Amino acid sequence: DAKTTQPNSMESNEEEPVHLPCNHSTISGTDYIHWYRQLPSQGPEYVIHGLTSNVNNRMASLAIAEDRKSSTLILHRATLRDAAVYYCILRQAGGTSYGKLTFGQGTILTVHP
Amino acid sequence: DGGITQSPKYLFRKEGQNVTLSCEQNLNHDAMYWYRQDPGQGLRLIYYSQIVNDFQKGDIAEGYSVSREKKESFPLTVTSAQKNPTAFYLCASSTRDRGLNYGYTFGSGTRLTVV
């Protein structure tokens, strides 16, 4: 299975932008890049996903490198409610692993008031 | 509102007992998944099902069993063969769209403690 690498933790101040990096050098051409976040004692929440082009939604933006070996989740103005564990995941589009999400350790985001 | 319901939220089990965790969804999703999460760790896949009456083992299926008799339901049984069952269990569902243009929807989890 293709793997992702994320920093263990990051910190930000409230109202500032946050850029959460993810490396996925072994990504295959059909793998989608998904981001989820998880608050303590809750199930993960879908944030955003993309394949090749940059994506924007109401929660965040996803910037994907041209070679697709890395991506960055962008929170434009961090709030205290954005403090969570953020997971970058490759959703596999082929073979017996079709549709599966394989979670790594994620990045713990701390937001300071 | 559509979503996934996991019950119970907290569950205590004596060693040597089997226990079944419930997962129901009304999203009309074809695929359903069970994950396990240990403190400070990411999620690990136990079992998944892409259609009714069919399921596959995930990465840590030993000591667990599932059934998928209805599209809406995917119960997980933690058997006495599971050596370390205390964990947070999460159920998820998704469409089986070949374009994978949808994310997973997760339930709120069941915290199982063996006493």
HADDOCK unambig.tbl for C-alpha pairs under 7 A between the chains (distance, minus, plus):
assign (segid A and resid 42 and name CA) (segid B and resid 108 and name CA) 5.28 0.50 0.50
assign (segid A and resid 42 and name CA) (segid B and resid 109 and name CA) 6.62 0.50 0.50
assign (segid A and resid 43 and name CA) (segid B and resid 90 and name CA) 6.53 0.50 0.50
assign (segid A and resid 43 and name CA) (segid B and resid 106 and name CA) 5.54 0.50 0.50
assign (segid A and resid 43 and name CA) (segid B and resid 107 and name CA) 5.78 0.50 0.50
assign (segid A and resid 43 and name CA) (segid B and resid 108 and name CA) 4.84 0.50 0.50
assign (segid A and resid 43 and name CA) (segid B and resid 109 and name CA) 6.06 0.50 0.50
assign (segid A and resid 44 and name CA) (segid B and resid 106 and name CA) 6.19 0.50 0.50
assign (segid A and resid 45 and name CA) (segid B and resid 106 and name CA) 6.93 0.50 0.50
assign (segid A and resid 46 and name CA) (segid B and resid 103 and name CA) 6.06 0.50 0.50
assign (segid A and resid 46 and name CA) (segid B and resid 104 and name CA) 6.59 0.50 0.50
assign (segid A and resid 103 and name CA) (segid B and resid 42 and name CA) 5.80 0.50 0.50
assign (segid A and resid 103 and name CA) (segid B and resid 43 and name CA) 5.52 0.50 0.50
assign (segid A and resid 103 and name CA) (segid B and resid 44 and name CA) 6.78 0.50 0.50
assign (segid A and resid 104 and name CA) (segid B and resid 42 and name CA) 5.51 0.50 0.50
assign (segid A and resid 105 and name CA) (segid B and resid 41 and name CA) 5.98 0.50 0.50
assign (segid A and resid 105 and name CA) (segid B and resid 42 and name CA) 4.79 0.50 0.50
assign (segid A and resid 106 and name CA) (segid B and resid 42 and name CA) 6.96 0.50 0.50
